[in-house]
Amino acid sequence: MHKPAVNRRSFVLLGATAAVAGAGTPMASAATPTAAPAGAPMSVRIVDDKATSATRALFAYLMRQQGDGILFGHQHALSYGFTFTTQDGKSSDTQAAVGDHPALFGWDTLILDGDERPGREDASEAENIAALSRCIRQADALGGINTLSAHMPNFVTGDNFYDTSGRVVSQILPGGTKHARYNAFLDRIAKAVKGARRPDGTPIPVIFRPFHENNGGWFWWGAGHTTSAEYTEIFRYTVEYLRDTKDVRNLLYSYSPNSSFGGDPAGYLKTYPGDGYVDVLGYDAYDSSAGSDAWLQGLVQDLAMVVRLAEEKGKVPAYTEFGESGEEGRNPQWFTKLLGAIKDDPVARRVTYMQTWANFGDDTRQYVPVPGHALHADFVRYAQDPCTVFAGDLRGVYAAHTRAVRNAPFMHLVTPTDRQRLTSVESTVRVRVTQAAASRVTYSVNGGRGRRLRLDADGFYSGDWSIDPAWLDNRSVTLSVDARVRGRTLTDSALVLLGEVTPLPAGWIDDFEGYAGDDATLSEAYSHINANTTTLSADHKASGSYGLAYSYDFSSAGYTGIGKSVDADWTAFSSLVLWLQGDGSANGATLQIVSSGAYFEYNIPLSDTTAREIRAPFGEFKPAPWDTAHAGEVLDAAHLAKVTTFNLYLGHGSGAPVTGVVYVDDIRAD
């Protein structure tokens, strides 16, 4: 049974701490979600058109909730905290801070591996599956909504999600060497989610958020470690396996890249798996600036973009991860300033929920500040605001009477993926057709004769592709597939690269020769931050056939960047070298080397339009100004032995142009 909203508001008014007493008079009441409509069933279009009635009702509620208050969520609310030691399924730091539980309770698949509570390393697989099911039941019993993120292990190396080696996504896709291992992981998720049932036996709905923050390079499913097409296909495969193979009917699916996009929907949708695979359009963003106006402006711009896309596509817009980062508690009004910025924008304020990360205890960050913390009084004011919704405020979450709109047949090419490089003369073409059976499926290469694909035991239309050995010369070909379904022809295609690429010498980051002259392949090799475009230039280069044309646009953000995974030992080198042609502006470039979590930078002006070689001695790199945790460190041999990433940022100078192009080539340690 839900607590009346007045309980939390009274807690705030009476004052959990002395600091609250000075917070001022609260609004009269909490945001009250719109009541479920009466009458004929409401039509909902969701990923799973066979979803349970409660899952459909949850989606309908989240759609109706837009503009009627933002639900607050907290990761691991019942399993970690600073204010309780016993995990009794009823205690949470949020309740201790403001007198009510969060509206959303976040969990993670790390529970299944025993890496997060209440999972245990010494527990059996069945025990950890039961632990995750129990978490979902406990949150549901408290009136909350469940979300599930997925920090998955590296299925190639066996290490954790931060191990970006092994091109993991390519290996867990159908046909990959670790595909069976990935299926076994999904089997455990299916058991845990299907096992989370209410006393009446009905499955509890869960918002599942796999492969989050993929536009960054810190996870193995992130930019630079997989291509957009591989990401799209593994997301689709995950949905299809859980929904169609394992018959999981109580999931909504969330897509959630990381900030920032400068309000650009094209960047946000670059890896979007499609409307048929996503229910929630999410967005993750943490603030290391202590609530600066610039950060808030960029955040609101992106949230408004997500809301607009969600409204166009009939999806739920959500701020799926938020929190303060950097030095803790610098701005004592951080929560209310953040909420105020969102509320002040008529579009961004329609985001349905915002969820912060876990309070892991000990000396870790308090994402939910508890009594005694510098931000606690402000978090109380945030909770007191009529725009926020906590568990006690929820009404009619599962009350809507709905019917699912039948999803149309859909066909997609699973393997090979777009921009995939094949180096052997034999490959397998796999096509998936959902929601219907195909009477005929064929593939062709460069518009040639169609070859028949047959339905296999795994549910794919598949067949062998024999490649002429003479074609393995770094050329690209177009692979097209056609499926005849219910009298219609569905099509898909991929540009496939053939042949080996000559490995770069030790220390080299890029010479821009290994992309078969294809701009999209180049773009896939880098992570991108804010508005920029990377293309190959045959006219501006140091050597070979191509250099990099790096176009920037500062109209929506004051900086932009690209990054590439390195994972190398540079102790044999003394400098970072690159060929550069500036654009004559007062803008600047920053070379950034990442090692062991430290960020070292070297700045270069762009005022010189003469093409020249730049040599940046490692001894002159300094920790990034915002990287206070590594202030005073030097880029020494210990750091050079563990270089993980190279980033090239461009920053807007005072009075300088907001758009332009600089040219780069032959980036290397020397």
PyMOL commands that set and color helices and strands:
alter all, ss='L'
color gray80, all
select helices_A, chain A and resi 5-14+18-21+53-64+93-98+109-111+125-141+168-172+179-194+228-245+265-268+275-277+293-313+334-344+348-350+376-384+391-393+469-471+519-524+618-620+628-630+637-640
alter helices_A, ss='H'
color red, helices_A
select strands_A, chain A and resi 42-44+70-75+104-108+145-149+206-209+251-255+280-281+284-287+316-324+353-356+388-389+402-404+410-415+421-422+426-434+440-445+451-455+461-466+475-485+488-498+508-510+527-529+532-537+547-553+559-568+575-581+588-595+598-605+612-617+622-623+643-651+659-669
alter strands_A, ss='S'
color yellow, strands_A
deselect
rebuild
show_as cartoon
